[in-house]
């Protein structure tokens, strides 16, 4: 299993993009023992996909929605991290 994060910028259709990512098993938050970690607006988590697969998923959703993918980064989520949990959008 490889837990992975994706962050991106797209040109438009943010709601449709987010809906497609949710339907593919991506999450915009994690439930932790000390609360819920809400990721920034253009960040996604997937519990099992490889980095290269996540980039391809992002490109595919953009292609299907006819939107421009401006930039994106996917990286493995490691157990040693810190953050501010945040609030739901």
N, C-alpha and C positions, 0 to 999 in steps of 0.2 A: 504494500500500500504506500502511495506517495501523496501526502497532503500538499496541495499547491495553491498559491495565490496568483491572481491575475489582476493587473491594473491597466487601464486603457483610456484613451480619448477617442471619441467618435464625432462625426460631423453633425449628426441629427438622429431623430427617432429613438431617443434614449429609453422611453417606456417600452417600446416594442423590443428593443435589444435586451432589456432586463427581463422581460417576460420570456423571451426565447432562452436566455441563460438559465433562468429558474426551471424551465421545462426540461433542460438538459442535465439537471441535478446540481447546478451551481448554487451556492448559498451566499447571501450578503451579510451573514452573521454566524457566530458560533456560540453555542451554549457551553459555558465554562462552569467550573465548580464555584467560582466567585462572582458569577453574573453572566450577562450576555455581552459578547464582543461584537459591536456593530462596526462593520468596515466602512471606510470612506465611500462616497457615492459611486465611484467608478472602480471599485475593487470587489473581486469575487474570490471565493474559496471553493475548492473541490476536494473531497476526501480521498479520491483514488486515482485521478487522472495524471498522466505524465505531462511535463512541461510542454513538450512539442505538441501533444494532443490538444492541450488547452489553447495554444496559439492557433492551431488549425480550426478549432471550434469557433474562436473569436472571429477569424477571417471568414469562415463559412457563414456565420450569422450576419456579418456585415454584408457579404455578397448577396445573401438571400433577401436582405432588406434594402439593397441598393444604397448603402451608406458608405461613407469613406472612413476607413480605420486610419486614424492619424498616427497613433503610436500605441504600443502595448508592451508589457513586460510580464512574463510568467516566471515564478521562482518557487522552489520547494519551501514549504512552511516547516520551520524547524522548531523543536520544543523550547529552545532558549530565545524568548522574545519578550518584549515589554510593550505596553500600549495603554491608551486611555479607552476604557470600554465604550464610552459614548452613549448616545440615545438613538432610538429608532427614528427613521425619517417620517 
